[in-house]
Amino acid sequence: MGFKTAIDSGRATVFLEGRLSFQSYPEFRAATVPYLDHPEVKEFHLDMSAVDFMDSSALGMILHFRQKTAEAHKALAITHSAPAIAKILKVVNFGKLVTILP
């Protein structure tokens, strides 16, 4: 797996790939939490273009991170969701909780 994070113009983009589940939490945490206190980062984008599976624990993981970003006064958005992932996010009305961008 190996999630990557890139910072550009105040945005930390986390490139997620593969299967998002409870087992991927340590990697997700390593790719996101260190940037919560980064002075340049004002917002986070979770790029889901290479995600091919996610379960309910992955949704919980993202919601927990949303809470952390809110506490740090930073914005969070999900971007570039693959069609199967976009369908999951739509079915569970995730857009009411997290900004979803194309």
N, C-alpha and C positions, 0 to 999 in steps of 0.2 A: 504494500500500500504506500506509505510514505507521503503524507500530506505536506504540501509546500505553502509557505506564506511569503507574499511579496508586498512591499510597502511602496506606494507611489502617490504623491500629491495628497497626503493625509489619509489615504485609504489602505487598509490591510486587506488584501485579497487572499483568502485561504482556498487553495485548489484541492478539493476533495476528490477521491477516486475510489472505484471499486465498490465494496459492500460496506454500508454504514450500519453498524449494529453495536450492541453492548461491547463486543470485543474491540471495536475501533476507538472506544472512548479514550484510552491513554494517548493514542496518536492525535486525536482531535484536540485534546487538552493541551498537548505539547505544541500544537500548531496555532493555538489561539490565546490561551491564558497569558503567556509571557508578553503579549502585545497590549494587554488591557491597560498597563501603566506606561506604555510607550508614549512619550510626549508628542510625537508627530501624528500619531494615529487618532483620527476623529471619527472614523467609521470602519465597519467591517463588512466585507462581502464574502459570502460563502459561495464559491463557484462550484456548482454541482453538475457541470457538463460531462464529467467522467464518472459520475456515480451511476451504477447500474442496479443497485438494490438498497433499500432502506427499510428498517422495521420500526416498530413503535418506540423502542429504546433510543433509536437515532432521533426521532422527533423529540423525545424527552431531553436528549443531550443538547439539541439546538435550543429548546426552550430554556434550559438551565443557562446556556451561554447568553441567551437574550436577556435574562435577568442580570447576569454579570455585566453585560455591556451597558444596560440601563443604569446600574449602580455606578459605573465608571463614566456616565454621561456621554456615551458613544452610541452611534446609530448602528443598526444591523440590517442587512438585506441578504436574501438568497438570490443568486443570479444563475443564468444559463442552465436551468434544470433540464435534464434529458426528458423526453416525452413521458416515459414511465414514471419518473419521479415527479414531474409536474402534475400528473394525474393523481398521484397519492396526495400531494400537497393540496390539490383542489378538493378532493373527496373529504378530507378532514378539516377543511376550511382554515388551513394554516395561514392563509393570507390575512386573516383577522388578527393574528398574533405577531406575525413577522412580515416585514415588507418583502414582497416577491417581485423581482424585476426580470424582464426578458433576458 
